[in-house]
Amino acid sequence: MLYEDYSHIERLFFKMKKYSLAKTVKGAYHQNPAYTHWYGNAEMKMDLVDIKAEASRLKKMAAPVKTATTSDDSSFEAKLKLLKKKFDRGALNKEEYEQEKRVLMQGYLE
C-alpha cells in the first residue's frame, strides 16, 4: 500500500493495522498490559471511532438530493448541488467535476 491518493478512512485503517495492531501484539507478547492497552488497544479503538464517524459523514453526503418542485430551475440547481457533493466527497477529481459542470451548464442554456 502506497502512502498517497487514499481516502481518510483508508489512511486510518492502514494506521490502525500497521502500527496500533503491532503495538498491541508486541505489548501482549512482552507481558506489558499498560503498553498493550494505552499504546495499542486504545489507539485502535480511537481509530475505529474515527472510521465510523467518517463513514457516517460520507453516507449523509451521498444521500440523494430531494427536490420539492419539478421546475427546470430547481432541478438544475439540485443537479449542481449533487455534482458539488460528489466533488467534495472525492468521487470526482477537479477535471471531471469541471467537465461535468460544463456539460450541465450547456444543457441548461440550450
Secondary structure, 3 states (H helix, E strand, C coil): CCCCCCCHHHHHHHHHHHHHHHHHHHHHHCCCHHHHHHHHHHHHHHHHHHHHHHHHHHHHHCCCCCCCCCCHHHHHHHHHHHHHHHHHCCCCCHHHHHHHHHHHHHHHHC
